[in-house]
Amino acid sequence: MLDKSAYMDVDAELDRRPPLPRAETIPSAWFTEPRFHDLDSEAIFARTWQGIGHVGRLPEPGSWFVAEVAGDPIVVVRGRDNEIRAFYNVCRHRGGPLATSDGCGRVLQCEYHGWTYQLDGTLRGVPHWNLVELFDREEYGLVPVRVETWEGQIFVNLDPKAAALGEVLAGIRERISPVRPGEMKHYRRVEYEVRSNWKVYVENFLEGYHIPIVHPELMTLYDFRSYRTETAPWYSLQTSDLTSEQNLYEREGGGEAWYYCVFPNFMLNILPGRLQTNLVTPVDHQNCRVVFEYFYDDVESEAARRKIDEDIEFAERIQNEDIGICEHVQRGLGSRGYDRGRFSVKFESGVYHFQDLVRGAYARFLNEGTGRLDAPEPLDPRHDD
């Protein structure tokens, strides 16, 4: 149980919500102190929809894969009825693991003492149990976790009271139409270890202010003059027109790029014929892991393979540049020479929106049981009164 008294100093910060042109950033301590890793886990990751994989990881009935959310082990299963379900990956006997790796089978069997569960979570087999009294198997089924899918992506949420996934993602499918990410084919998964707080990496994604300096090569891909940021209650969108010059994604001369960040840590990078998802998970207060998944309309033809190789090579260069700058920023945030900064109104409204959502998540968690009102709705970055 997290000791909320350790965050009494955070309380005053939660009420600081000036409009974007007058706003300061959140304190550097929120990126650098170990106690905020624990607060992020409880207040944010345990209460939001977490993208944990593609439905292709469950190719047939009986398939499962393991994941971790807010420190809790999770197992996601495709049942014999073809339904996708998620459970805490914890045997109800004495906490053993049901699975320690991805797999497929007719049942889930605890790897500690052998209790077996059907794929719908009901307890099936209990070895050497004939002398136990007052035991009802129906009371010892697996504990379910909320799970929903969207365009082929699987999300889980540990909070039974959280808004439905469709409410969180409302408007994205309509905005990107006729692109249908769920119809694209998975091609590759790549993981990166980054020596920065997860919020540093997310904030770097959320703004184009750094692009001319850190990624000059991207200036040939996007029409930077058309760059704009839009916000919704639980996500932000960066969008830009694509140029036709040296454009890997060109379709009849240009097009549009959509970069969504779903709070707190899931990104959808959508370009013609290609989807790239990024999942950012904290390791500790100064390290995170980033998982890239690549999807394409065509992964079979020779021409498509050549284009994909170019795309991934290009993305790798950009990612290495982002990792480098994020690691430098993490060191800067820990310096005696920095505590707070300001926002570019034109380019950093997505960062402002993200930090306001962090404030709101902290407020809701820390105020529970105190009689204080929950945090207000997220601010509109365009608000200027």
FENLINCOR-V6872 format. One line per field, one symbol per residue. ss: DSSP state (a for helix, b for strand, c for the rest). phi: phi as a letter, one per 40 degrees, with the letter a starting at -180 (. if undefined). A space follows every 10 residues. Layout:
BEGIN
ss->???
phi->???
END
This chain:
BEGIN
ss->cccaaaaaaa aaaaccccca aacbccccaa aacaaaaaaa aaaaaccccb bbbbaaaccc ccbbbbbbbc cbbbbbbbcc cccbbbbbcc cccccccccc ccbbcccbbc cccccbbccc ccbbbccccc ccccccaaaa cccbbbbbbb ccbbbbbccc ccccaaaacc caaaaacccc aaacbbbbbb bbbbcccaaa aaaaaccccc aaaacaaaaa cbcaaacbbb bcccbbbbbb bbcccccccc ccccbbbbbb bbcccbbbbb bccbbbbbbb bbbbccbbbb bbbbbbcccc caaaaaaaaa aaaaaaaaaa aaaaaaaaaa aaaccccccc cbccccccaa aaaaaaaaaa aaaaaaaccc cccccccccc ccccc
phi->.cccccbccc dcccccbccd cbcbccccdc bbcdcccccd cccbccbbcb cbiccccbca dgcaababbf gccbbbbccc cgccbbbcca cccagcccab acaaacabbd cbbgdbbccc gccbbbcfbc ccbfbbdccb ccccbdaaba fgccbbaccc ccccdccccd gcdcccdccb dcccbcbabb bbbbcacdcc ccccccacdc dcccbdcccc cbcccccabb bbdbabbbba cccccfccbc bfggibbbbc bccbabbbbb bdgabbbbbb bccacbaabb bbbbbacbbb ccccccccdc cccccccccc ccddcccccd cccccccabb bbbcccbbcc cdccccccdc cccccccdgc gccccccdcc dccbb
END
